[in-house]
Amino acid sequence: MKSLAVTTIKAHVDHRERLVRVLSAATFLIFFQAYMVAPLIPRFSIVFGTSARQIGIIVPAYLIPYGVSTLFYGVLSDHFGRRRIMVASLLAFIGLTALTATAQTAGQITAWRFLTGVGASGVVPLALALVGSLFPYEQCGRPLGWLFGAMAGGAAFGATIGVMAESFIGWRMLFVSVAIATSVIFVFLLPYGSLLGDRTAEARRPSLKDVFAGYRSLVGTGRGSRTYAYVFWNAIFHSGVFTWLGLYFARRYGLGEVGIGLALLGYGIPGFVLGPIIGRAADRWGRRWLVPAGIAIAASAAAALVADMPLLVVPLVVTTLSLGYDMTQPLLAGIVTSLDAKRRGQAMGLNVFTLFVGFGIGSYIFGEMLRLGFAAALAAFAAVQLFAALLAIPLFRYERKI
C-alpha cells in the first residue's frame, strides 16, 4: 500500500512537471509572436507606407488590451476554473494570429493586434497562477523560472529569428507559422486538463463588489503595493527601450532586418538559459538583493546605449539589458503568487495587467521621447531606473527566504 502511494505521488509530480513544460512551450510562442513585431517596425513602415512612429502604435495596440483583459480572465478563472479559460484563450490566439496575416493596411493590422491582445491574455497569467497552486511558495521559483525563461526565450527568438525569417518567408507567413506551431502545442496540452482546474462546486458569479474588494486587498498592503508598483515601472522601462531597438539599429548603424536580428540575438538569452537558476537562487537566498541588482543592471545597459559604441559591442549591452529584466520580473511574480492564497488567479491577473499595460505605456512614452533623439530618451529612462534600483534596497529588504 505504501509503495502504491509513493508511485501515485511520483506520477502526480511527473505529470505536474510535464504540464509546466507544455505551458512553457505555449508561453514561448505567445511571447515569440509579441516580440517579433517591434523589430519589424522599419519593415512595416515601408509595407504600409507610413512613418515608423505611426506604425509603432501596433505595439501598444496589442500590449495594453492584453494587460486589461487579464483582469477579467484572472477573476473568471478563480470562479469558473482555469481549464475552460485557458483553452478558449489559446484557441483565440491561434485564430487571431493567423488572421493577422490577412491585413492590407496599417489600420487593419492594428485592429488585428488589438483583438489578438484581448484573446491571447488568458494563457500566461493563468499558467503563472497555476504554479502557485501546484507548488508551495518555497518551491515555486524553479517552475516560475521555466515560465519566465520561456517568456525570455520567446522574446529572444521572436526579436531575432522572427525578424530574420521575415526576410525569407515574409511577414504574413511568419504569423501563419506561429499559429500552426501553437496548434501543435494545443494538442499536447489537452491530456493535462484535469490539472488545469475546473469550476468548483462552491464557485459563484463574482459581483463587482467582490472583484474590487479583491483588488483592494491585494494592493492594500505595503508588500502588495510596492511589488505591483515595481512591476509597472520595470515594464515601462524595458518595453520602452526594447520596442525601439530595431529602429535604433536601423538609424544608428544602418542595419536591415537580418542585421537587426543578429544585433538583438542576446535579448532574452539570459532568462532562457538562466531562468531556472535565477529562480533557485531566489528560493535559496530570497529576493532582497536580486531585485535591486537586476534593476541597476538594466539601468547601466540603457545608459551604455547612449554612447557611440562599436557595433560588435552593442549585442553584449543588449544581453545585459535582458539580464536585468530576467532578474526582476520573475522574482516579483513569485512575490505576487504569495500575496493571497485565495486569490492567486486574481493576483496574477493584476500582475500581468500591470506588466502589459506598463509594456504598452513604455513603448508609447519612449516613442514620443524620440522627438528629442535616442540619446535623450535612453538617458532619461536610465536615470529613473537607477533611482528605482536605489529605492528598492530598503523597500525589498524583508524579501528573504521563507
C-alpha positions in Angstrom: 0.0 0.0 0.0 2.8 2.3 0.9 4.6 1.5 -2.4 1.4 2.3 -4.3 1.0 5.7 -2.5 4.6 6.6 -3.4 4.1 5.6 -7.0 0.9 7.7 -7.2 2.7 10.7 -5.7 5.6 10.3 -8.1 3.2 10.0 -11.1 1.4 13.3 -10.0 4.8 15.1 -9.6 5.9 13.9 -13.1 2.5 14.9 -14.6 2.9 18.3 -12.9 6.4 18.8 -14.3 5.3 17.8 -17.9 2.5 20.3 -17.7 4.9 23.1 -16.8 7.0 22.2 -19.9 3.9 22.3 -22.2 2.7 25.6 -20.7 6.3 26.9 -21.1 6.1 26.0 -24.8 2.8 27.8 -25.2 4.3 30.8 -23.3 7.3 30.7 -25.6 5.2 31.0 -28.7 2.9 33.7 -27.3 5.9 35.9 -26.4 7.6 35.0 -29.7 4.6 36.5 -31.5 4.6 39.5 -29.2 8.3 40.3 -29.6 8.7 39.6 -33.3 6.6 42.7 -34.1 8.7 45.5 -32.7 11.9 44.9 -34.7 9.8 44.8 -37.8 8.6 48.4 -37.3 11.0 49.7 -40.0 9.8 47.0 -42.4 6.1 47.6 -41.7 6.7 51.3 -42.2 7.7 50.6 -45.8 5.0 47.9 -46.4 2.1 50.1 -45.2 3.5 53.4 -46.4 3.6 55.2 -43.1 6.1 56.6 -40.7 7.9 54.4 -38.1 6.4 56.4 -35.2 2.9 55.9 -36.6 3.1 52.2 -37.3 4.8 51.8 -33.9 1.3 52.0 -32.4 0.8 48.3 -33.3 3.0 47.5 -30.2 0.8 49.2 -27.5 -2.3 48.3 -29.5 -1.5 44.6 -28.6 0.1 45.1 -25.2 -2.4 47.4 -23.5 -5.6 45.3 -24.3 -3.6 42.2 -23.4 -3.0 43.7 -19.9 -6.5 45.0 -19.4 -8.1 41.7 -20.4 -6.1 39.7 -17.8 -8.1 41.5 -15.1 -11.2 39.7 -16.4 -9.5 36.3 -17.1 -8.0 36.1 -13.7 -11.3 36.7 -11.8 -13.2 34.3 -14.1 -10.7 31.6 -13.6 -11.0 31.8 -9.8 -14.7 31.2 -10.1 -15.2 29.1 -13.2 -12.0 27.1 -13.5 -8.8 27.7 -15.4 -9.2 24.9 -18.0 -12.0 26.5 -20.0 -10.5 29.9 -19.9 -7.0 28.8 -20.9 -8.3 26.5 -23.7 -10.5 29.3 -25.2 -7.8 31.9 -24.9 -5.2 29.6 -26.6 -7.6 28.9 -29.5 -8.3 32.6 -29.8 -4.6 33.3 -30.0 -4.2 30.7 -32.8 -7.0 32.0 -34.9 -6.3 35.7 -34.5 -2.6 35.3 -35.1 -3.4 33.6 -38.4 -5.9 36.3 -39.4 -3.3 39.0 -38.8 -1.6 37.7 -41.9 -4.6 39.0 -44.0 -4.0 42.7 -43.1 -3.8 45.0 -46.1 -3.5 48.4 -44.3 -1.9 49.8 -41.2 -5.4 50.2 -39.7 -6.2 46.6 -40.3 -3.0 45.2 -38.8 -3.5 47.5 -35.8 -7.1 46.1 -35.3 -5.9 42.5 -35.6 -3.2 43.2 -33.0 -5.8 44.7 -30.7 -8.1 41.7 -30.9 -5.2 39.3 -30.5 -4.2 41.1 -27.3 -7.7 40.6 -25.9 -8.0 37.0 -26.9 -4.5 35.8 -26.0 -4.2 37.1 -22.5 -5.9 34.2 -20.7 -3.0 31.7 -21.0 0.2 33.1 -19.5 -1.2 34.8 -16.4 -3.3 31.7 -15.5 -0.2 29.5 -16.1 1.7 31.6 -13.6 -1.2 31.4 -11.1 -1.4 27.7 -11.6 2.2 27.3 -10.4 1.2 29.0 -7.2 -1.5 26.2 -6.8 0.6 23.2 -7.8 3.8 24.2 -6.0 4.4 25.5 -2.4 5.9 29.1 -2.3 9.4 27.8 -1.3 9.5 25.6 -4.4 7.8 27.9 -7.0 11.0 29.7 -8.0 12.1 26.9 -10.3 8.8 26.4 -12.2 8.3 30.2 -12.4 11.8 30.3 -13.8 10.8 27.9 -16.5 7.8 30.0 -17.5 9.7 33.3 -17.3 12.6 31.6 -19.1 10.1 30.7 -21.9 8.9 34.3 -22.0 12.6 35.4 -22.3 13.3 32.8 -24.9 10.2 33.8 -26.8 11.3 37.4 -26.7 14.8 36.5 -27.7 13.9 34.3 -30.7 10.9 36.5 -31.7 13.1 39.6 -31.8 15.9 37.8 -33.7 14.8 34.7 -35.6 11.4 36.3 -36.3 12.8 39.4 -37.9 15.5 37.3 -39.8 12.9 34.8 -41.0 10.7 37.6 -42.3 13.5 38.3 -44.9 13.0 34.8 -46.3 9.3 33.9 -45.8 7.7 37.3 -45.5 5.8 38.8 -42.6 2.5 37.1 -43.5 3.9 33.6 -43.4 5.6 34.5 -40.2 2.3 35.0 -38.4 0.8 31.8 -40.1 3.8 29.8 -38.9 3.3 30.9 -35.3 -0.4 29.9 -35.5 0.5 26.4 -36.8 3.2 25.8 -34.2 0.8 26.9 -31.4 -1.8 24.5 -32.7 0.6 21.6 -32.2 1.2 22.8 -28.6 -2.6 22.9 -28.0 -2.9 19.2 -28.9 -0.1 18.4 -26.3 -2.0 20.4 -23.7 -5.3 18.5 -23.9 -4.2 15.5 -21.8 -3.4 17.8 -18.8 -6.9 19.3 -18.5 -7.5 17.8 -15.0 -4.5 19.7 -13.6 -5.6 23.0 -15.1 -8.6 23.1 -12.8 -12.4 23.1 -13.3 -15.1 25.1 -11.7 -15.6 24.1 -8.1 -19.0 23.4 -6.5 -18.6 26.5 -4.3 -18.0 28.7 -7.3 -20.4 31.6 -7.8 -20.6 34.5 -10.2 -18.5 37.3 -8.7 -20.1 40.7 -8.1 -18.3 43.9 -8.9 -18.1 44.5 -5.2 -16.3 41.2 -4.7 -13.9 42.0 -7.6 -12.9 45.4 -6.3 -12.7 44.1 -2.8 -10.2 41.5 -4.0 -8.1 44.1 -5.8 -8.1 46.4 -2.7 -6.9 43.6 -0.6 -4.1 42.8 -3.0 -2.8 46.4 -3.2 -3.9 47.5 0.3 -0.7 46.2 2.0 2.8 47.7 1.8 4.1 44.5 0.3 1.4 44.3 -2.4 1.6 48.0 -3.4 5.3 48.2 -3.7 5.5 44.9 -5.7 2.9 46.0 -8.2 4.5 49.4 -8.4 7.8 47.9 -9.4 6.2 45.5 -11.8 4.6 48.6 -13.5 7.7 50.8 -13.7 10.0 47.9 -14.7 7.7 47.1 -17.6 7.6 50.7 -18.7 11.4 50.8 -18.7 12.1 47.6 -20.5 9.4 47.9 -23.1 10.3 51.5 -23.9 13.9 50.6 -24.5 13.3 47.3 -26.3 10.5 48.3 -28.6 12.6 50.8 -30.4 15.9 48.9 -30.6 15.1 47.8 -34.1 14.8 51.5 -35.2 17.9 52.3 -33.1 20.0 49.8 -35.0 18.5 50.9 -38.3 19.2 54.6 -37.8 22.5 54.5 -35.9 24.1 51.6 -37.7 22.2 51.3 -40.9 21.1 47.7 -40.4 18.4 45.8 -42.3 16.2 43.0 -41.0 18.9 40.4 -40.8 21.4 42.8 -39.2 18.8 43.8 -36.6 18.0 40.2 -35.8 21.7 39.5 -35.2 22.2 42.6 -33.1 19.2 41.6 -30.9 20.4 38.0 -30.6 21.4 38.3 -26.9 18.0 39.6 -25.8 16.2 37.0 -23.8 19.1 34.6 -23.8 19.9 35.1 -20.0 16.4 34.3 -19.0 16.1 31.4 -21.4 19.3 29.8 -20.2 19.4 31.1 -16.6 15.7 31.4 -15.7 15.6 28.2 -13.5 18.9 29.1 -11.9 17.8 32.6 -11.0 14.6 31.1 -9.6 16.5 28.6 -7.5 18.7 31.5 -6.2 15.6 33.4 -5.2 14.2 30.2 -3.4 17.5 29.8 -1.6 18.5 33.3 -0.6 15.4 35.4 -1.1 14.8 38.4 -3.3 16.1 41.2 -1.2 19.3 41.7 -3.2 18.5 40.1 -6.5 15.7 42.6 -7.4 17.6 45.8 -6.8 20.6 44.3 -8.6 18.6 43.4 -11.6 17.1 46.9 -11.8 20.6 48.5 -11.6 22.0 46.2 -14.3 19.2 47.2 -16.7 19.8 50.9 -15.9 23.5 50.6 -16.7 22.7 48.9 -20.0 20.4 51.7 -21.1 23.0 54.3 -20.1 25.6 52.4 -22.2 23.4 52.6 -25.3 23.7 56.4 -25.2 27.3 56.2 -26.2 28.6 55.6 -29.7 29.9 52.1 -29.4 31.4 49.7 -31.9 28.6 47.6 -33.4 30.2 44.4 -32.1 29.9 45.6 -28.5 26.2 46.6 -28.7 24.8 43.0 -28.6 26.6 42.5 -25.3 24.8 45.5 -23.9 21.5 44.2 -25.2 22.2 40.9 -23.4 22.9 42.8 -20.2 19.7 44.7 -20.6 17.9 41.4 -20.8 19.6 40.0 -17.8 18.3 43.0 -15.8 14.7 42.0 -16.8 15.3 38.3 -16.0 16.5 39.1 -12.5 13.4 41.2 -11.7 10.1 40.4 -13.2 10.1 36.6 -12.5 11.1 37.3 -8.8 8.4 40.0 -8.5 5.9 37.4 -9.9 7.0 35.0 -7.2 6.1 37.6 -4.5 2.7 38.1 -6.2 1.8 34.4 -6.0 2.1 34.6 -2.2 0.1 37.8 -1.6 -3.3 36.0 -1.2 -3.6 32.2 -1.4 -7.4 32.5 -2.0 -7.0 35.0 -4.9 -4.0 33.7 -6.8 -5.7 33.9 -10.2 -6.8 37.5 -9.5 -3.4 38.4 -8.1 -1.6 37.1 -11.1 -4.2 38.7 -13.4 -3.5 42.0 -11.8 0.3 41.3 -12.1 0.0 40.7 -15.9 -2.4 43.6 -16.3 0.2 45.8 -14.6 3.0 44.3 -16.6 1.5 44.6 -20.1 -0.1 48.0 -19.5 3.3 49.1 -18.5 4.7 47.5 -21.6 2.3 49.4 -23.8 2.8 52.7 -22.0 6.5 52.3 -22.0 6.7 51.8 -25.8 4.4 54.8 -26.3 6.3 57.1 -24.0 9.7 56.2 -25.4 8.4 56.7 -28.9 7.1 60.2 -28.1 10.5 61.0 -26.4 12.2 60.1 -29.7 11.3 63.6 -30.8 14.3 64.6 -28.6 16.5 61.8 -30.0 17.6 58.4 -28.9 20.3 59.7 -26.6 17.9 61.9 -24.6 15.3 59.1 -24.3 17.8 56.5 -23.2 19.4 58.8 -20.7 16.1 59.7 -19.1 14.9 56.1 -18.8 18.3 55.0 -17.4 18.3 57.8 -14.7 14.8 56.9 -13.5 15.7 53.2 -13.5 18.8 53.8 -11.4 16.8 55.8 -8.9 14.3 52.9 -8.7 17.2 50.5 -8.0 18.4 52.5 -5.1 14.9 52.8 -3.7 14.4 49.1 -4.0 17.2 48.3 -1.5 15.2 49.4 1.6 11.8 48.6 0.1 12.6 44.9 -0.5 14.8 44.3 2.5 12.3 41.8 4.1 12.0 39.6 1.0 14.3 37.0 2.4 14.0 33.2 2.1 10.8 31.9 3.8 
